[in-house]
Amino acid sequence: MEEIFYRASLCILIVAFLMIRAPSVMRASRTKKVEDKKPTRERFLVALNFVGMLGVPLIYIFTPWLDFFSLSFFEFIRYLGIAFFVTGLILLIWIHKALGEHWSMMLKLSDEHKLISSGPYSRVRHPMYTFFYIMVISTALISANLFVGVFGILTWTILYIVRVGDEESMLLEQFGEEYQQYMDRTGRLLPKL
């Protein structure tokens, strides 16, 4: 298959991600938050991830600048990346539906924050983080580009490692024993067996 097909497919998937995400971003901007954990660090991490998960892939899509890092993948691996990304987008829709007004891009709690434990949250504490791993791995497979893959996975992993402990501490502080019991019965990124 021509390279243009994979670039166009990735572009369409990124646009679909942005369209799914946009209503939650707009709703979150109108929701009053009472607690904002480490805002400067959070802004930096989100910006770094924006570059890793959107900026670099868009450079791959629209320019030849990263062609030097191209890898030879079997076509079915690249198709698998497309299917994996589409599956991730379905998960993302389910996640945003479950979270509703309780979603925030930064580590913040709203005035009337509730512990969400339905939908994908019934088995996994951080399905949104799972989605982003799906996204960066899929992007790596579709692009078949070492730089795109390593940069995206690395930037997301940095955010995950730095943030997930703080997020769980914040939720433990807010919800106490209820969140501890929730942690005991759910997996962090994948369901407990």
C-alpha positions as a Markdown table, in Angstrom:
| # | Residue | x | y | z |
|---|---|---|---|---|
| 1 | Met | 0.0 | 0.0 | 0.0 |
| 2 | Glu | 1.2 | 3.5 | -0.7 |
| 3 | Glu | 2.7 | 5.5 | 2.2 |
| 4 | Ile | 0.1 | 8.3 | 1.5 |
| 5 | Phe | -2.7 | 5.8 | 2.6 |
| 6 | Tyr | -1.1 | 5.4 | 6.1 |
| 7 | Arg | -0.4 | 9.1 | 6.5 |
| 8 | Ala | -4.0 | 9.9 | 5.5 |
| 9 | Ser | -5.4 | 7.2 | 7.8 |
| 10 | Leu | -3.4 | 8.5 | 10.8 |
| 11 | Cys | -4.5 | 12.0 | 10.0 |
| 12 | Ile | -8.2 | 10.9 | 10.0 |
| 13 | Leu | -7.7 | 9.0 | 13.3 |
| 14 | Ile | -6.1 | 12.1 | 14.9 |
| 15 | Val | -9.0 | 14.3 | 13.7 |
| 16 | Ala | -11.5 | 11.7 | 15.1 |
| 17 | Phe | -9.6 | 11.8 | 18.4 |
| 18 | Leu | -9.8 | 15.6 | 18.6 |
| 19 | Met | -13.5 | 15.5 | 17.6 |
| 20 | Ile | -14.3 | 13.0 | 20.4 |
| 21 | Arg | -12.3 | 15.0 | 22.9 |
| 22 | Ala | -13.5 | 18.5 | 22.0 |
| 23 | Pro | -16.9 | 18.4 | 23.9 |
| 24 | Ser | -15.2 | 17.2 | 27.1 |
| 25 | Val | -12.6 | 20.0 | 26.8 |
| 26 | Met | -15.3 | 22.6 | 26.3 |
| 27 | Arg | -17.4 | 21.2 | 29.2 |
| 28 | Ala | -14.3 | 21.0 | 31.5 |
| 29 | Ser | -13.5 | 24.7 | 30.8 |
| 30 | Arg | -16.9 | 25.7 | 32.2 |
| 31 | Thr | -16.7 | 23.5 | 35.3 |
| 32 | Lys | -15.4 | 25.1 | 38.4 |
| 33 | Lys | -12.5 | 23.3 | 40.0 |
| 34 | Val | -11.6 | 23.5 | 43.6 |
| 35 | Glu | -8.2 | 21.8 | 43.7 |
| 36 | Asp | -5.4 | 22.2 | 41.2 |
| 37 | Lys | -2.4 | 20.0 | 41.9 |
| 38 | Lys | 1.0 | 21.2 | 40.7 |
| 39 | Pro | -0.4 | 23.4 | 37.8 |
| 40 | Thr | 3.0 | 24.4 | 36.3 |
| 41 | Arg | 4.2 | 20.8 | 36.1 |
| 42 | Glu | 0.9 | 19.7 | 34.8 |
| 43 | Arg | 0.9 | 22.3 | 32.0 |
| 44 | Phe | 4.4 | 21.3 | 31.0 |
| 45 | Leu | 3.5 | 17.6 | 30.9 |
| 46 | Val | 0.4 | 18.2 | 28.9 |
| 47 | Ala | 2.3 | 20.4 | 26.4 |
| 48 | Leu | 5.0 | 17.8 | 26.1 |
| 49 | Asn | 2.4 | 15.2 | 25.4 |
| 50 | Phe | 0.7 | 17.4 | 22.9 |
| 51 | Val | 4.0 | 17.5 | 21.0 |
| 52 | Gly | 4.6 | 13.8 | 21.3 |
| 53 | Met | 1.2 | 12.5 | 20.5 |
| 54 | Leu | 0.0 | 15.1 | 18.0 |
| 55 | Gly | 2.8 | 17.4 | 16.9 |
| 56 | Val | 5.4 | 14.9 | 15.9 |
| 57 | Pro | 2.8 | 12.6 | 14.1 |
| 58 | Leu | 1.5 | 15.7 | 12.2 |
| 59 | Ile | 5.1 | 16.4 | 11.1 |
| 60 | Tyr | 5.3 | 12.8 | 9.9 |
| 61 | Ile | 2.0 | 13.2 | 8.1 |
| 62 | Phe | 2.6 | 16.5 | 6.3 |
| 63 | Thr | 6.4 | 16.6 | 5.8 |
| 64 | Pro | 9.2 | 14.3 | 4.7 |
| 65 | Trp | 11.4 | 15.5 | 7.6 |
| 66 | Leu | 11.1 | 12.3 | 9.6 |
| 67 | Asp | 11.4 | 9.9 | 6.6 |
| 68 | Phe | 14.9 | 9.0 | 7.6 |
| 69 | Phe | 13.5 | 7.1 | 10.6 |
| 70 | Ser | 11.1 | 5.0 | 8.6 |
| 71 | Leu | 11.0 | 1.3 | 9.3 |
| 72 | Ser | 10.0 | -1.6 | 7.1 |
| 73 | Phe | 6.9 | -3.1 | 8.7 |
| 74 | Phe | 4.7 | -5.8 | 7.1 |
| 75 | Glu | 1.5 | -4.1 | 5.9 |
| 76 | Phe | -0.7 | -6.2 | 8.2 |
| 77 | Ile | 1.1 | -4.6 | 11.2 |
| 78 | Arg | 0.2 | -1.2 | 9.9 |
| 79 | Tyr | -3.4 | -2.3 | 9.3 |
| 80 | Leu | -3.4 | -3.7 | 12.9 |
| 81 | Gly | -2.3 | -0.3 | 14.1 |
| 82 | Ile | -5.3 | 1.3 | 12.4 |
| 83 | Ala | -7.7 | -1.3 | 13.9 |
| 84 | Phe | -6.1 | -0.8 | 17.3 |
| 85 | Phe | -6.5 | 3.0 | 17.1 |
| 86 | Val | -10.2 | 2.6 | 16.0 |
| 87 | Thr | -10.7 | 0.3 | 19.0 |
| 88 | Gly | -9.1 | 2.9 | 21.2 |
| 89 | Leu | -11.4 | 5.6 | 19.9 |
| 90 | Ile | -14.4 | 3.4 | 20.8 |
| 91 | Leu | -12.9 | 3.1 | 24.3 |
| 92 | Leu | -12.4 | 6.8 | 24.5 |
| 93 | Ile | -16.1 | 7.5 | 23.7 |
| 94 | Trp | -17.1 | 5.1 | 26.5 |
| 95 | Ile | -14.6 | 6.7 | 28.9 |
| 96 | His | -15.9 | 10.3 | 28.2 |
| 97 | Lys | -19.5 | 9.1 | 28.5 |
| 98 | Ala | -18.8 | 7.5 | 31.9 |
| 99 | Leu | -16.9 | 10.6 | 33.2 |
| 100 | Gly | -19.3 | 13.2 | 32.0 |
| 101 | Glu | -18.5 | 16.5 | 33.7 |
| 102 | His | -15.9 | 14.9 | 36.0 |
| 103 | Trp | -13.2 | 14.9 | 33.3 |
| 104 | Ser | -10.3 | 17.3 | 33.5 |
| 105 | Met | -7.1 | 17.5 | 31.5 |
| 106 | Met | -5.2 | 18.6 | 34.6 |
| 107 | Leu | -5.1 | 17.1 | 38.1 |
| 108 | Lys | -8.2 | 18.9 | 39.4 |
| 109 | Leu | -11.3 | 18.1 | 41.3 |
| 110 | Ser | -14.6 | 19.8 | 40.8 |
| 111 | Asp | -16.9 | 21.3 | 43.5 |
| 112 | Glu | -19.1 | 18.2 | 43.5 |
| 113 | His | -16.7 | 15.6 | 42.3 |
| 114 | Lys | -17.9 | 12.0 | 42.4 |
| 115 | Leu | -15.9 | 8.8 | 42.3 |
| 116 | Ile | -16.8 | 7.2 | 38.9 |
| 117 | Ser | -16.8 | 3.4 | 39.1 |
| 118 | Ser | -19.2 | 2.5 | 36.2 |
| 119 | Gly | -18.5 | 1.8 | 32.5 |
| 120 | Pro | -14.8 | 1.2 | 31.9 |
| 121 | Tyr | -14.1 | 2.4 | 35.4 |
| 122 | Ser | -15.8 | -0.6 | 36.9 |
| 123 | Arg | -12.7 | -2.7 | 36.1 |
| 124 | Val | -9.9 | -0.2 | 35.4 |
| 125 | Arg | -9.0 | 2.9 | 37.5 |
| 126 | His | -7.3 | 4.7 | 34.6 |
| 127 | Pro | -8.8 | 3.7 | 31.3 |
| 128 | Met | -8.0 | 7.1 | 29.9 |
| 129 | Tyr | -4.3 | 6.3 | 30.4 |
| 130 | Thr | -4.9 | 2.9 | 28.8 |
| 131 | Phe | -6.4 | 4.7 | 25.8 |
| 132 | Phe | -3.3 | 7.0 | 25.4 |
| 133 | Tyr | -1.0 | 3.9 | 25.4 |
| 134 | Ile | -3.3 | 2.5 | 22.7 |
| 135 | Met | -3.0 | 5.8 | 20.8 |
| 136 | Val | 0.8 | 6.1 | 20.9 |
| 137 | Ile | 1.4 | 2.4 | 20.1 |
| 138 | Ser | -1.1 | 2.5 | 17.3 |
| 139 | Thr | 0.6 | 5.7 | 15.9 |
| 140 | Ala | 3.9 | 4.0 | 16.0 |
| 141 | Leu | 2.6 | 1.0 | 14.1 |
| 142 | Ile | 0.7 | 3.0 | 11.5 |
| 143 | Ser | 3.6 | 5.4 | 10.8 |
| 144 | Ala | 6.2 | 2.7 | 10.9 |
| 145 | Asn | 8.5 | 5.5 | 12.0 |
| 146 | Leu | 11.0 | 5.0 | 14.8 |
| 147 | Phe | 11.1 | 8.7 | 15.8 |
| 148 | Val | 7.3 | 9.0 | 15.9 |
| 149 | Gly | 7.0 | 5.8 | 17.9 |
| 150 | Val | 9.7 | 6.3 | 20.4 |
| 151 | Phe | 8.9 | 10.0 | 21.0 |
| 152 | Gly | 5.2 | 9.4 | 21.5 |
| 153 | Ile | 5.6 | 6.4 | 23.8 |
| 154 | Leu | 8.4 | 8.1 | 25.8 |
| 155 | Thr | 6.4 | 11.4 | 26.3 |
| 156 | Trp | 3.3 | 9.6 | 27.3 |
| 157 | Thr | 5.2 | 7.3 | 29.7 |
| 158 | Ile | 6.8 | 10.3 | 31.4 |
| 159 | Leu | 3.4 | 11.9 | 32.0 |
| 160 | Tyr | 2.0 | 8.6 | 33.2 |
| 161 | Ile | 4.9 | 7.9 | 35.7 |
| 162 | Val | 4.9 | 11.4 | 37.0 |
| 163 | Arg | 1.1 | 11.9 | 37.3 |
| 164 | Val | -0.5 | 8.6 | 38.2 |
| 165 | Gly | 0.8 | 8.5 | 41.8 |
| 166 | Asp | -0.3 | 12.1 | 42.4 |
| 167 | Glu | -3.7 | 11.4 | 41.0 |
| 168 | Glu | -4.3 | 8.4 | 43.1 |
| 169 | Ser | -3.1 | 10.2 | 46.2 |
| 170 | Met | -5.5 | 13.1 | 45.4 |
| 171 | Leu | -8.4 | 10.7 | 45.0 |
| 172 | Leu | -7.5 | 8.8 | 48.2 |
| 173 | Glu | -7.5 | 12.1 | 50.1 |
| 174 | Gln | -10.8 | 13.1 | 48.6 |
| 175 | Phe | -12.7 | 9.7 | 48.8 |
| 176 | Gly | -10.7 | 7.9 | 51.5 |
| 177 | Glu | -11.7 | 4.3 | 52.2 |
| 178 | Glu | -14.1 | 4.3 | 49.3 |
| 179 | Tyr | -11.2 | 4.9 | 46.9 |
| 180 | Gln | -9.0 | 2.4 | 48.7 |
| 181 | Gln | -11.6 | -0.3 | 48.2 |
| 182 | Tyr | -12.0 | 0.7 | 44.6 |
| 183 | Met | -8.2 | 0.4 | 44.2 |
| 184 | Asp | -8.3 | -3.1 | 45.7 |
| 185 | Arg | -10.9 | -4.4 | 43.2 |
| 186 | Thr | -9.6 | -2.7 | 40.0 |
| 187 | Gly | -6.5 | -2.7 | 37.9 |
| 188 | Arg | -4.6 | 0.5 | 37.2 |
| 189 | Leu | -4.4 | 0.2 | 33.4 |
| 190 | Leu | -5.9 | -3.3 | 32.7 |
| 191 | Pro | -8.6 | -5.3 | 34.5 |
| 192 | Lys | -7.4 | -7.5 | 37.4 |
| 193 | Leu | -7.5 | -11.1 | 36.6 |
